[in-house]
Amino acid sequence: MLRKTSLLITLLLANSVFLLAQEQDPVVQAILKEANENSQLETLGHELMDGIGPRLVGTPQMKKAHDWAVAKYAGWGISAKNEQWGEWKGWERGISHIDMVYPRVQSLQGTQLAWSPATPKKGTTAELVVLPMVKDSMEFVKWLPTVKGKMVMVSKLEPTGRPDYNWEEFATEKSFEKMKQERDEMDKAWNANMKSMGYNSRTLPEALEAAGAVGIIASYWSKGFGVNKIFSARTKKIPTVDLELEDYGMLYRLVESGQKPQIHVVAESKDLGVSPTFNTIAEIKGSEKPDEYVILSAHFDSWDGGTGATDNGTGTLVMMEAMRILKKAYPNPKRTILVGHWGSEEQGLNGSRAYVEDHPEIVAGVQAVFNQDNGTGRVVRITGGGFLNAYDYLGKWLHAVPKEITDEIETSFPGTPARGGSDYASFQAAGAPAFSLSSLNWSYWNYTWHTNRDTYDKIIFDDVRNNAILTAILAYMASEYPEKTDRAKAILPLDDSTGEPAEWPSPRSPERKGGLEDN
């Protein structure tokens, strides 16, 4: 018993010494003071999301955001530049206005999809039709000529506009189960009909356009009140617009009941030809090991249904604020601290893949990459990314972070490497220790991920501030760590298809001429 008591006292004393050292670390204390007493997050968020707005690759707003970031870093005394890595289809969104004009008049909620062709200046008015139920592709081919001069509704009719959580709260169990069964049956019938037509959601718009349709009307409901996901058009000459669930359902039912509704669509946009694409790179030069790098990582681009607030405005704010804080609290790091604001992540991690491909010398010198992408919530998960000994250093670095932040974080080691999803995967594929700072959900997947509601008001600034503190301290600890981080890879779990351990992902080249194949 005496031996156990002595051991306990020893452990408690050691822990107390460590906590005291943490509390007395002047850099950690300076980081906390600057983050909590002089936060710039709200201002940065307002300027980026409200002022510049969405950042679709190839748009003037994307370039404006890159230039804004460089100017911000310059104002903080941090060297920054825009580094071109490719070209993209240039496009600028204009006004979208959609009205039902028959059998009555009603303004509708919706917008044109990204890269949609414009309507004529005065807009397009046409009757709506829905896709037919067919037994095979030949029957669909016979139907196709009937779309000439019409606008075609290409999305399924949703049986309810209430998300499942609302049903769970208020419906009887019997009623909820009945709705889900009806929905499943409708989904199966829809998918089977698409298969019978011989098309899918990617190829169908082109066929309708070739048959003489004057517009494509879609609705991609995100399973929440008032939210639709807004992606890209697949037409070359006619507009594609997305209508919110309520208006889409009303029009669909009017078509089905034989009332032949008509809508008037104004979709203004500009085809800008070829636009250069960039990454914004900023750095605080290392004083002792300038050729070793701690990289802060967040993609800068967004889809443009909203203003890209939580995907990935919040990740951008975390990294900018962390760099600002580090410049004040830790202006002479041992290793170079870089930040990468990547372009065109949404189309396949293109900016970060280009950076990894173009800068092998930097990848070789990576000490650690910290990436944040998935929403506004506080970080709650960090894994070792498949690096066998990641715990040895990540665990030590996390100990320097205030307990009220790390108490929220679950870690797992060694973990597995990502095969996509966000930009840290680009570095992991090249063998560089890169880690995702994964955040709390905050209804991200339904309500803000790629939706029309991804706006400034959804940002939880207390959580974003915690993430900036976490990132700044991790960057500081990684820079100070006496050893180069180990890159040994863990043996990965068995691949179900082969029965052998899965292979480490390989680097992939980026798309450097996006959307330009027809130009």
C-alpha positions, 0 to 999 in steps of 0.5 A: 500500500505504501508503494502505491501511495508513493507512486500516486504522489509521484504522478501527482507531483509530475502532473503538477509540474507539467501544468505549472510549466504549461501555465508559465509558457510565455508563448502559450499565454501570449496566444491565449491573451491575444485570441481572447482579448483581441479576436479579429474573427468577427471582422474577418468573417464579415469582410469575407462572407458578407463583403466578398461573398461566395468563392466559386472557382473561376469567378471574380469573387474568388480572385477578390478573396485571394487578393483580400487575404494577401492584403490582410497578411501584409497588414499583419506583417506576414509575407503572402502571395497568390500562386497560380496553379491552373486555369478554370472556366470563368463565370460570374453569377448575376440576378436570378428571378423565377416567377410562376405566371400561370395558372396564377402569379407567384414569385418562387424561391430559387437560383441558377446553378453554378456555371449555368448559361444565361437566359435572354435578357428579358428572360424565358417563359415556358410551360413545365413538364415532368419526366415520364414513367417509361418501360425502356429507353426506346419509349423515352427516346420517343417522348424526348421531342415533346420537350421542345420549347418546354422547361423540364423538371428533373428532380423527384417529388419529395413526399414531405418537406419536414425533416425526419427529426420533426417527424420523430418529435411529433408524429405517431410511430405508425404515421412516421413508419408509413411515411418512410415506407412511402418515401422508400417506394417513391425513391425506388420507383424513381431510380428504376425509371431513371435506369429505364430511361438510360440516363442519370442526373449527370447525362440527362440535362444534355439530352434534354437540351439537345431535344429542344428544352429551353430550361432545366428545373431541379430541386436538391433538397438537403433534408432540412427546413429551407435548405437545398444543395446548390451545385453546378449546371450541366447544360451548355446553352440553356439555363439550369435553376434550382427551386426550393422544395416547397415551390418545386413540389407545388409546380410538380403537383400542378403539372401532374394535375393537368394545369400546365403551369408556366414559369418565367425565368431570368438568369443573368450570368457572364461567361468570362472565358478562361480565368487563372486559379490560385492558392494563397500562401503566407509564411512566417520564416523559420529562424533555425530550420527554415527548410522544415515546415509547419503548414496550416491548411484550409480550402478557400473556395466554396460553392455559391448557393450561400456565402461559404461560411462553414464550408470553408469560411470558418476553416479559413478564419481559423488559419488566418487568425492563428497566423495573425496570433502567431506573428504577435506571440511567436514571431521567430519560429524555429521552423517556417510556418506556412498557411495554404488557402487552397483553390478548387478543393470542391472540385477534387482537392485541386489546389492542394494537389497542385501544391504538393505536386509543384513543391516536393521540397516543401513536402519533404520538409513538412513537420506537420500539416493541420487542416480544418474544413468541416464546419463551424464547430469546435474540434472534437476529433483528431486521428493519427492519419495512419502514421505509426508514431503520431501519438508520440508527438501529437500527444505531447503537443496537445498537452500544451493546449488548455484543458477546457479545449482538449477535454472536448477532443477524442483522439485515435492512433494511429488511424488511417490515411484519408483518400479524399474529403479535404486537403490534408489527404493531398499531403498524406498521400505524399507521405507527409504527416497531415492531420484533420482537426475535425469539428462538432457537427452543428447540423452541418451536413443537412443545413450548411454543407453546400447549401443555400443557407451556408451564411455568416449567421451560422458561424459559432464564433466561440467554437471558431476562437477555440479552434484558432487557439488550438491551431496556434498552439499546435503550430507553436509546439510543432515548430519547437519540437526538437525532432523531425516528425516520424513518417513511419506508416502503420499497417492498414486494416484489411481490404475487404475486396482482397483480404490483404492490408489496404495500400497507402493512397497515392498522390493524384494530379490536379485538374488544371484546366477545369471546365475548359474542355469545350472552349 
